[in-house]
């Protein structure tokens, strides 16, 4: 009996005998100790957090307190390190210092790029300037970026550095001097509170206004442009010529996709092709980003390394790996130049450059350390990217893939196996790797796609796994060779192969986007959910050990966070259009008029836009319910008279009027009347029924949510 007891006691280890609390403490201590070499990876996270805090402020802070905070925090961290303080002190000080530096860097960047923003002119004006680049086709013409030289009614000090101009007819080539009679406005504000801010993005690109041409553009007689502008137009002119050549070689359907992937020009893409690529989850293929840069750089790297290895004399005298890294770096730089250097391409080039430089320094090219350096460089140069969907999705996917690479364990291979077994093993390994990478990258970018684009491509995994071999092994390499050799007249064979690869990719995109339920609409979660999900993903990727899974529930924040009720009414920023919610449908009061803001709003709220049916009375300047309804809209530039206003108030609870109203007739005293002055101050508005409110409605205005920031026209004019 005693022997049995002693045998049972021997099975109880000292670890198992510890109280649960002590075991938890030991586990936490061991988990924290395992991060010894990982704490530095959180530095760019804190730096990006500082940038995000700056862009989330409702008013503009002065520079000196932020600079002082950064200096003091950095000094405290440096002193603590030099005095040999433990990680319990130095790590928090490092994170605070990086957060403070992010705040200061974002403010300094804002000060550096600040430029005039065009006012909303009452009358059309004449714009004379240089066409810097061709951006994309608009609804009724081509959109170009112009460097204005003269704008009638504006002084040189009030003239923006760049304008986005929609011109009629074919797109003029970069370097063309142009004279346009156009309506000029500042960059558009967000379509609704919390939605995508085109004005902020334009501000950091130096674009201070948007113009719509009213007639045919004509040549202008302008003075010689500055050397920097001339060089930029020459590069963009060569890019546009190459894009045109690709379209001539391959036809508009195939060539349009090729031009978008090589030079960034989307002028020739049809709406059907864009829609199919979006709905199949493959729109990222058309945007020059990390995938393209990795394929081009990797293709050149492995090609050069193979050539060096094939020449024994050279292979004995140089490091083929380092020569290939230099060639890959040059190729990525050339691709960046040809693409026009959009922000996604700049981010991708920075990441690729860090990887190739790591090879030159005998370090691992693909590692979390390299990714952290790339993130730091990108955010230090362009802090505004932290709030842009492209940066968030790109680095989220890359971090997830690097984390996958860190934990990936390849299948053991048979030694001296027959070639057929080796071939099968390699094929299975490739398919497994592609599927795993697609699943992990798709999951990583999922919260951002839901929050920013409010759509989920249900068959995106099928489409991306199916096209990965085509884009990686055929399309991008052939496009790279064809584009490089086209100026010599030798690119035709490679472009022909690329054209068939484009056709195959479009066929897969069209098939998957046409499947039942291919796209699911998802309303945006509250703004706080996305940073929580981002931090959860970073915890999953950066934390070492089983403790990383503590980030999983936070990563799911966007998916599981309860959605607030959609607003009952929406009125656009100038009361030229509005919508009434009926269940999951939004009835648009002016279909076809300024449709884009309404689409953005309904998409963000997960609603389907529908035109009004029976039950509405339409006049020349208004639409109102036949009986009683929630909303009536007056879009005339002149205010309605007292009788017209009384009729509107008799039929609706809320009346949106484009013009300023001097006085209200008696029937309107019990209604909520929003006029031109309200919209000038607040922009677009969302309204919810609120019985406890004096007006019966709760209103949230776009410009109040946006705050008084340098990219706001009110700030610029002030």
C-alpha positions, 0 to 999 in steps of 0.5 A, a space after each residue: 500500500 505504501 509502495 502504491 502511494 509512493 509511486 503515485 506521489 512520484 508522478 506529481 512534479 514540482 511544477 504541477 504542485 505549484 498553486 495555479 497563481 504561481 504557475 500563471 506568474 511563472 508563465 507570464 515571466 517566461 513569456 516576457 523573458 522570451 521577448 528579449 530580442 523582440 522589444 525593438 520591433 514595437 518601436 515603429 508600432 509606437 511611432 505609428 501610434 504617435 502619427 495616428 494620434 496626431 491625425 486623430 486630433 480635432 484641432 491643430 496643435 503647435 509644433 513646439 510642445 510636440 518637439 519638446 515632448 519628443 526631446 524630453 522623452 528621447 533624452 530620458 530613454 537614452 539616459 536610462 539606457 546609458 545608466 544600465 537600467 533594466 528593460 522594465 524601465 527602458 522598454 516603456 521609455 522607448 515606446 513613449 519616446 517613439 510615440 512622441 517622435 511620431 507626433 512631432 514627425 507628423 506635425 513637421 510633415 504637415 508644416 513642410 507640405 502646407 500649401 494654398 487650398 483653392 476657395 470655392 469660386 462663385 463663378 467659373 474661372 480660367 486656369 492656365 498651367 502645365 499638365 504634370 500627369 494623367 491620373 484616370 478617366 472621370 465620369 465625363 472626361 479625363 482627370 489630369 494633374 495640373 501645375 497652375 501658372 495663372 488662375 483668374 481671380 486668384 493671386 499667386 499667393 492663393 494659387 495651389 501648387 497642383 490641381 486635379 482637373 477633369 478635361 473633356 475629350 482625350 487626355 492631354 500628354 504630360 508636358 502640355 501647356 493647357 488653358 481650361 475654362 472650369 469650375 474650381 472648388 477645394 478638394 471635396 470633404 468627406 461624404 459623411 462623418 468619419 468616412 474617407 477624407 479626400 481633402 486630407 489625401 490631396 493636401 499631402 500630395 500637394 493638390 489644393 483644388 479640383 476643377 471641372 472643365 466646361 469646354 474644350 481645353 486649349 493650348 496656353 502660352 506659358 513661361 518656361 517651367 522650373 527645372 524640377 517641374 520640367 524633369 517631372 513632366 519629362 518622366 511622366 511623359 515617358 511613362 504615358 508614352 510607354 502606357 500608350 505603346 502597351 495599349 497599342 500592342 495589346 489592345 485596350 482590354 489587355 493593354 489597359 491592365 498592362 498599363 495599370 500594372 506597369 505605369 500606374 495609368 488606369 485611363 484605359 480600364 473599363 468599369 466592367 473590368 474594375 468591378 470584376 477585379 474588385 468583386 473577385 478580391 483581385 483589385 490589389 493586382 492593378 495597384 502597384 504595390 509590394 507584390 509587384 515590387 517583390 516579383 520584379 525585384 525577385 525575378 531580377 535577383 534570381 535571374 542575375 544570381 543564376 547567370 553569375 553561377 553559370 559563369 564559373 570564372 565570375 562566380 569564383 571572384 564575386 558574390 553572386 548573391 550580392 551582385 544579384 541584390 544590387 541588380 534587384 535594387 536597381 530594378 526596383 528603383 527603375 520600376 518605382 520611376 516608371 510607375 510614377 512613384 505613388 505612395 503604395 509603390 514608394 512603400 513597396 520600394 522601401 521594403 524591397 530596398 531594406 531587404 536587398 540592403 540586408 543581403 548586402 550586409 549579410 543579414 536575413 532579407 525577410 525578417 521582422 527586423 527588416 520589416 520594422 526598419 522599412 516601417 520606420 523609414 516609410 512613416 518617418 518620410 510620410 507619417 500620413 500613410 498611417 491613416 491610409 488604407 494602402 499602408 495599413 493593408 500592405 504592412 498588415 499582410 507583410 507582417 502576417 506573411 513574415 510571421 508565417 515564414 518565421 513559424 513555417 516548418 517545411 515537410 521532410 523530403 525523401 533523400 535520393 528519391 525518384 524524380 517523380 516523387 521529388 516533383 510531386 513533393 515540390 508541387 505539393 509544397 508550392 500549392 501548400 505555400 501559396 494557399 497558406 500565404 493567400 489565407 494568411 494575407 487575406 485574413 490579415 487584410 480582412 478587417 481593413 477591407 471591411 472597415 474601409 471598403 465595406 465589402 468582402 469578396 467571398 471567393 477572393 481566396 479561390 481567385 487569388 490562389 488561381 491567379 498567383 502562378 499566372 501573375 508571379 511566373 508569367 504576367 509580371 516577369 513578361 511585362 517587366 521584360 517587355 516594357 524594358 525591351 519595348 523602347 528597343 523594339 524587342 518587347 513584342 514576344 514578351 508582351 504577347 505572352 503577357 497579354 494572354 496572361 492578362 486575359 486568363 487573369 480577367 477570365 478568372 476574375 470575371 468568373 469568380 465575381 459572377 458567382 452567387 453571393 460573390 460580394 457581401 456588404 459590411 457596414 463600418 464598425 465604430 472607429 475605435 475597432 480598427 486600431 484595436 484590430 491592428 494592435 491585435 494583429 501586431 500582437 499575433 505577429 510580433 509576440 513570441 511564444 503561445 502568448 501571441 494568441 492573446 491577440 486573436 480576440 482583439 484582432 477580431 474587433 472589426 468583425 464582432 463589434 456591434 454596428 450602431 444603427 444606420 442614420 435615418 437621413 443623409 444630406 450631402 455637403 451642399 444639400 444638392 442630394 440626400 437619402 432616406 433610409 428604409 430598412 436596409 435600403 437608402 432612397 436617393 432623392 436625386 438619382 444621378 446627381 452627385 452620385 459618388 458621395 451618396 454611394 460612399 455614404 451608403 456603402 459605409 453604412 451597409 445600405 443599398 441605394 435605390 431611386 425613389 418610386 411612387 409617393 414623391 412630388 417633384 418640382 424643378 427645384 425640389 422633391 417632397 413626400 406626397 403625404 407626410 414623410 421624414 425629408 424634403 429637399 430644395 436644391 435650387 440656388 435661390 432660396 424658396 419663397 415663404 409659400 414654397 417653404 411652407 409647402 415643404 414644411 407641411 410635408 416633411 419633418 426635416 427640410 434641407 435647403 441649398 440656399 440661405 433662408 432669411 426667415 421661416 414661415 409659421 408652419 416651419 417653426 415646428 420643423 428642422 430646417 437646415 439651410 445653406 449656412 448650416 451646410 457651409 459650416 458643417 458639410 454633409 449631415 447624418 440624422 437619427 430620430 431622437 425623441 428626447 431632442 427639442 427638434 426630434 432629431 440628432 445631427 452629426 455634421 461632417 466638418 465638426 467631426 473632421 475638425 479644424 485642420 490644415 487640410 480644411 478650407 476653413 483653416 486655410 482661409 483663416 
